[in-house]
Amino acid sequence: MKIKKSPQNPILSPLLKNHWESLAVLNPAVIYNEEDKLFHMFYRAAGNDETHYIYLGYAISKDGIHFERQSNNPIIEPDKNGADGGGVEDPRIVKIEDYFYLTYASRVFAPGQYWKKDKKHYGFQPKAGPMVLNYNNTETHLAISKDLKNWKKLGRITDPKDDDRDVVIFPRAINGKFYRTSRPSARFGKGYPCTNPSIWLTSSDDLLSWNEQLELFYEGKEDWESLKVGASCPPFETSEGWIMIYHGVSKKDKIYRVGAFLLDKNNPMKILARTKKSFMEPEFDYETKGFYNGCVFPTANVVKDGTVYIYYGCADRFIGLATVKLSDLIEELKKEENKCV
């Protein structure tokens, strides 16, 4: 399968004049809006401060490649006295009926510059709990918008004890229920059906209150995904079923690589096929030299005119774009060696 990384990569880089995005921009949510015929990007950003507060910036594009920032200020920022006080990061976006839904990972306290061995701890750690404060665990939150410009935060949608992120929502109800996948980092090992951090699935009636009985969806089986796996981009529907792009990390080299699932249209737990070999990995300097060297981390896909646009974070510092023909991706998933049923 031929996947093409844009010669314009990185398509978005830090902007020194804006402190809040002067160090890193990465891991964007992107959606194509049929009403205005524009690609809308919501990107994770951080400035060069030890606390490493994380924000979301906003940019638009006519062609999906050349993006223009829409403000010198974040479009969504942490409420430093609230539950998402440490930052708003790694967003994913879907449109359901007339509204846009954005999931984002957050912590109560700023994470500090996590790539440094001597990073500082911010916040406090009460012995009585809650646990989320003691470990500054990740929680995933939900926001909603009618126009992609004005956002209402709705609160967390994951259990704070689970240290849960990589939440992607299916863009329509299936058999009367909404579904999401996530990667709860606390749910593995003794007492759980997986030995490494894995992808889990659950359902909801209203997108805010989710069934706490998560089901194990997939644990990494190949070498390139042997350390952990997580959903990357919101699933999109095709004539063959749902396609969901995901990431895996290898125990051997700690490098992030990318694969895809083909899921049954009426049963998101049923994996029809998956790419046994990764189809995307770090190659270029902008992917191998940053704050996490050797990381390609997709968080958005847009299907337009038969092409899948895959937007991804590069080494936790830049944003890149890769494209593949939808027909080629389906053909790859339908190969005999990739079938799961």
Backbone hydrogen bonds, N-H to C=O, Kabsch-Sander energy under -0.5 kcal/mol:
donor,donor_aa,acceptor,acceptor_aa,energy
3,I,1,M,-0.7
4,K,323,T,-3.0
5,K,3,I,-0.5
6,S,321,L,-2.9
9,N,6,S,-1.7
11,I,319,I,-1.6
12,L,319,I,-1.3
15,L,21,E,-2.1
16,L,14,P,-0.6
18,N,15,L,-1.4
19,H,17,K,-0.7
21,E,18,N,-1.8
22,S,19,H,-1.6
23,L,46,A,-2.1
24,A,46,A,-2.0
25,V,317,R,-1.8
26,L,44,R,-2.1
29,A,42,F,-2.8
31,I,40,H,-2.0
33,N,31,I,-0.6
33,N,38,L,-2.7
34,E,32,Y,-0.7
37,K,33,N,-1.6
38,L,33,N,-1.0
39,F,61,S,-3.1
40,H,31,I,-3.2
40,H,38,L,-0.5
41,M,39,F,-0.5
41,M,59,A,-3.3
42,F,29,A,-3.1
43,Y,41,M,-0.5
43,Y,57,G,-1.6
44,R,26,L,-2.0
45,A,55,Y,-2.2
46,A,24,A,-2.0
47,G,53,Y,-0.5
49,D,47,G,-1.7
52,H,49,D,-0.6
54,I,86,G,-0.9
55,Y,45,A,-2.7
56,L,76,I,-2.5
57,G,43,Y,-2.8
59,A,41,M,-2.3
60,I,68,E,-2.0
61,S,39,F,-1.8
67,F,65,I,-0.8
68,E,60,I,-2.9
70,Q,58,Y,-2.5
75,I,56,L,-2.4
76,I,56,L,-1.5
80,K,78,P,-1.0
82,G,79,D,-3.1
85,G,82,G,-1.4
86,G,107,R,-3.0
87,G,84,D,-1.1
87,G,107,R,-0.6
88,V,54,I,-1.7
89,E,105,A,-2.6
92,R,103,T,-1.9
94,V,101,Y,-2.1
96,I,94,V,-0.5
96,I,99,Y,-2.5
99,Y,96,I,-1.9
100,F,145,S,-3.0
101,Y,94,V,-3.1
102,L,143,A,-2.7
103,T,92,R,-2.4
104,Y,141,H,-2.0
105,A,89,E,-2.6
106,S,139,E,-2.4
112,G,51,T,-2.5
113,Q,50,E,-0.9
114,Y,112,G,-1.7
116,K,113,Q,-2.1
119,K,116,K,-1.3
122,Y,110,A,-0.5
129,G,126,P,-1.5
133,L,130,P,-1.6
134,N,130,P,-1.2
135,Y,131,M,-2.0
136,N,132,V,-0.6
137,N,132,V,-0.9
139,E,106,S,-2.6
141,H,104,Y,-3.1
142,L,155,G,-2.2
143,A,102,L,-2.4
144,I,152,K,-2.0
145,S,100,F,-2.1
151,W,149,K,-0.6
152,K,144,I,-2.5
153,K,151,W,-0.5
154,L,142,L,-3.2
155,G,142,L,-0.7
157,I,140,T,-3.3
158,T,140,T,-0.8
162,D,159,D,-2.0
163,D,160,P,-0.6
164,D,138,T,-1.2
165,R,183,R,-1.0
168,V,166,D,-0.6
168,V,181,T,-2.0
170,F,179,Y,-2.6
174,I,177,K,-3.5
177,K,174,I,-1.5
178,F,204,S,-2.8
180,R,202,T,-2.0
181,T,168,V,-2.2
182,S,200,W,-2.0
183,R,165,R,-2.9
185,S,163,D,-2.1
185,S,183,R,-0.9
186,A,162,D,-2.1
187,R,184,P,-1.6
188,F,186,A,-1.2
189,G,194,C,-3.0
192,Y,189,G,-2.3
199,I,218,Y,-2.7
200,W,182,S,-2.8
201,L,215,E,-2.8
202,T,180,R,-2.0
204,S,178,F,-2.0
205,D,209,S,-0.7
206,D,209,S,-0.6
210,W,208,L,-0.6
211,N,203,S,-2.9
214,L,212,E,-1.5
215,E,201,L,-2.8
217,F,199,I,-2.4
218,Y,199,I,-2.1
225,E,222,E,-1.3
226,S,223,D,-1.5
227,L,249,V,-3.1
228,K,249,V,-1.2
229,V,197,P,-1.5
230,G,247,H,-2.0
232,S,245,I,-2.2
233,C,245,I,-1.6
236,F,243,I,-2.1
238,T,241,G,-1.7
241,G,238,T,-0.7
242,W,263,L,-1.8
243,I,236,F,-2.8
244,M,261,F,-1.8
246,Y,259,G,-2.3
247,H,230,G,-2.7
248,G,257,R,-2.2
249,V,228,K,-2.4
250,S,255,I,-1.3
254,K,250,S,-1.9
256,Y,294,G,-2.0
257,R,248,G,-2.6
258,V,280,M,-2.0
259,G,246,Y,-2.5
261,F,244,M,-2.6
262,L,273,A,-2.9
263,L,242,W,-3.2
264,D,267,N,-0.6
264,D,270,K,-2.2
267,N,264,D,-0.5
270,K,267,N,-2.1
271,I,269,M,-0.8
272,L,262,L,-2.6
272,L,270,K,-0.7
273,A,262,L,-1.6
274,R,338,N,-2.2
275,T,260,A,-2.2
276,K,274,R,-0.8
279,F,258,V,-2.4
280,M,258,V,-0.8
287,E,284,F,-2.1
288,T,284,F,-1.4
289,K,285,D,-2.2
290,G,288,T,-0.5
291,F,315,A,-2.3
292,Y,315,A,-1.3
294,G,287,E,-1.1
295,C,287,E,-1.8
297,F,313,G,-2.2
299,T,311,Y,-2.2
300,A,311,Y,-1.3
302,V,309,Y,-2.0
304,K,302,V,-0.6
304,K,307,T,-2.6
307,T,304,K,-1.7
308,V,324,V,-3.2
309,Y,302,V,-3.4
309,Y,307,T,-0.7
310,I,308,V,-0.6
310,I,322,A,-3.5
311,Y,300,A,-2.5
311,Y,309,Y,-0.6
312,Y,320,G,-2.3
313,G,297,F,-2.4
314,C,318,F,-2.6
315,A,295,C,-2.6
315,A,313,G,-0.6
317,R,314,C,-2.3
318,F,314,C,-1.8
319,I,12,L,-2.0
320,G,312,Y,-3.2
322,A,310,I,-2.6
323,T,4,K,-2.8
324,V,308,V,-1.5
326,L,306,G,-2.5
329,L,325,K,-2.0
330,I,326,L,-2.5
331,E,327,S,-2.2
332,E,328,D,-2.3
333,L,329,L,-2.2
334,K,330,I,-1.9
335,K,332,E,-1.2
338,N,335,K,-1.8
339,K,335,K,-0.6
339,K,336,E,-1.1
340,C,272,L,-3.1
341,V,272,L,-1.0
